[in-house]
Amino acid sequence: MKRFYLFIIAISFLTACGNGADDISELSGMVFNALKSQNQSLIAKCEPSIPDMEKAIEMNLEDSTRTLAARHDAAVNKTGSMQLNMDQAFSNVIAGAKSRNIDWKTAQLKDFHYTIHEHVEDYKDADIHMIIACGKIKSAINFRAYLFGDRWYLVEGLAWEN
């Protein structure tokens, strides 16, 4: 029985090592936890990795007649650009919390809403709207997520709603 529990713990740990989330609810929680802890490395776990982006490029986003090397190069470039943009967006959201009187120590994710746009099988995107509450103060954060295969990823637009 002890081995069984260790096996389950090991499987849970291994599945948690990948980037992205199983669904929008999980991704929203991951984004909120990264912001609440002000830990940029946690937001990176929400973003697609280079292999994730290669798979996405192969599936739908680019010309699938490219060579493997060309797809890899495109994935490296796209992932790097996305990470730079998300790093800046993360910093902007953290800084913007002060002007909204959001104290991350007491902030809570009160609710979230989303709209999914279906394009083709195994590729969708969603506009996500998270409601952050800190005492009586409520503010909204928006972002866009993509579904590549069976995982949702934070890809762009992380910002406070105006």
SEVEXVEX-968909 format. One line per 3 residues: number of its first residue (from 1); their letters; for each residue x, y, z of C-alpha. Coordinates in steps of 0.25 Angstrom, whole numbers, padded with zeros to 4 digits, always signed. Example, Ala and Ser with C-alpha at 12.3 -4.5 7.8 and 13.67 -1.06 7.14 Angstrom:
// residues 2
1 = as = +0049:-0018:+0031; +0055:-0004:+0029
***
This chain:
// residues 162
1 = mkr = +0000:+0000:+0000; +0011:+0009:+0003; +0017:+0007:-0010
4 = fyl = +0004:+0011:-0017; +0004:+0024:-0010; +0018:+0027:-0014
7 = fii = +0015:+0024:-0028; +0003:+0033:-0028; +0011:+0044:-0022
10 = ais = +0022:+0042:-0032; +0012:+0042:-0044; +0005:+0055:-0038
13 = flt = +0019:+0062:-0037; +0023:+0058:-0051; +0010:+0063:-0057
16 = acg = +0011:+0076:-0050; +0025:+0078:-0056; +0019:+0081:-0070
19 = nga = +0015:+0095:-0074; +0001:+0099:-0077; -0012:+0094:-0070
22 = ddi = -0023:+0084:-0073; -0034:+0094:-0073; -0036:+0109:-0072
25 = sel = -0040:+0108:-0058; -0026:+0102:-0054; -0019:+0112:-0063
28 = sgm = -0026:+0124:-0056; -0022:+0119:-0043; -0008:+0117:-0047
31 = vfn = -0008:+0131:-0053; -0014:+0137:-0040; -0004:+0129:-0031
34 = alk = +0008:+0134:-0039; +0003:+0149:-0037; -0001:+0147:-0022
37 = sqn = +0013:+0141:-0019; +0019:+0151:-0029; +0028:+0140:-0034
40 = qsl = +0031:+0142:-0049; +0036:+0127:-0050; +0022:+0122:-0047
43 = iak = +0016:+0131:-0058; +0026:+0124:-0067; +0020:+0110:-0064
46 = cep = +0007:+0116:-0070; +0014:+0119:-0084; +0017:+0109:-0095
49 = sip = +0031:+0103:-0095; +0039:+0102:-0108; +0034:+0087:-0110
52 = dme = +0019:+0092:-0108; +0021:+0103:-0118; +0027:+0094:-0128
55 = kai = +0015:+0085:-0127; +0006:+0097:-0128; +0013:+0102:-0141
58 = emn = +0013:+0088:-0147; -0002:+0087:-0144; -0008:+0100:-0148
61 = led = +0000:+0113:-0146; +0010:+0112:-0158; +0012:+0105:-0171
64 = str = +0013:+0090:-0168; +0022:+0088:-0180; +0034:+0095:-0173
67 = tla = +0046:+0086:-0169; +0047:+0081:-0155; +0059:+0090:-0153
70 = arh = +0051:+0102:-0158; +0039:+0099:-0149; +0049:+0098:-0137
73 = daa = +0055:+0111:-0141; +0041:+0118:-0142; +0037:+0112:-0128
76 = vnk = +0050:+0117:-0122; +0047:+0131:-0127; +0032:+0131:-0124
79 = tgs = +0034:+0125:-0110; +0046:+0135:-0107; +0037:+0147:-0112
82 = mql = +0025:+0142:-0104; +0033:+0141:-0091; +0039:+0155:-0092
85 = nmd = +0025:+0161:-0094; +0019:+0152:-0083; +0031:+0156:-0074
88 = qaf = +0028:+0171:-0076; +0013:+0169:-0075; +0015:+0162:-0062
91 = snv = +0023:+0173:-0056; +0013:+0183:-0061; +0002:+0176:-0054
94 = iag = +0010:+0175:-0041; +0013:+0190:-0042; -0002:+0193:-0045
97 = aks = -0007:+0186:-0033; -0001:+0198:-0024; -0010:+0208:-0032
100 = rni = -0022:+0200:-0030; -0019:+0197:-0015; -0018:+0182:-0017
103 = dwk = -0010:+0176:-0006; -0005:+0163:-0012; -0004:+0157:+0003
106 = taq = -0019:+0158:+0005; -0024:+0157:-0010; -0033:+0146:-0014
109 = lkd = -0038:+0141:-0028; -0053:+0144:-0026; -0058:+0139:-0040
112 = fhy = -0054:+0138:-0054; -0061:+0138:-0068; -0057:+0134:-0081
115 = tih = -0061:+0133:-0096; -0055:+0122:-0105; -0053:+0124:-0119
118 = ehv = -0052:+0111:-0127; -0043:+0110:-0139; -0040:+0096:-0143
121 = edy = -0039:+0083:-0135; -0029:+0083:-0124; -0027:+0098:-0125
124 = kda = -0035:+0109:-0118; -0033:+0122:-0112; -0040:+0128:-0100
127 = dih = -0041:+0142:-0094; -0041:+0141:-0079; -0046:+0151:-0069
130 = mii = -0042:+0149:-0055; -0048:+0157:-0043; -0038:+0160:-0032
133 = acg = -0043:+0165:-0019; -0035:+0171:-0007; -0045:+0175:+0004
136 = kik = -0056:+0183:-0003; -0048:+0186:-0015; -0050:+0178:-0027
139 = sai = -0042:+0179:-0040; -0041:+0171:-0053; -0029:+0165:-0060
142 = nfr = -0030:+0160:-0074; -0022:+0151:-0082; -0023:+0142:-0095
145 = ayl = -0020:+0127:-0094; -0018:+0117:-0105; -0021:+0102:-0105
148 = fgd = -0011:+0094:-0113; -0015:+0079:-0113; -0019:+0076:-0099
151 = rwy = -0013:+0088:-0091; -0017:+0102:-0088; -0006:+0113:-0088
154 = lve = -0005:+0127:-0085; +0000:+0134:-0097; -0003:+0149:-0097
157 = gla = -0010:+0161:-0092; -0008:+0160:-0077; -0013:+0173:-0072
160 = wen = -0022:+0181:-0063; -0035:+0184:-0069; -0037:+0199:-0071
***
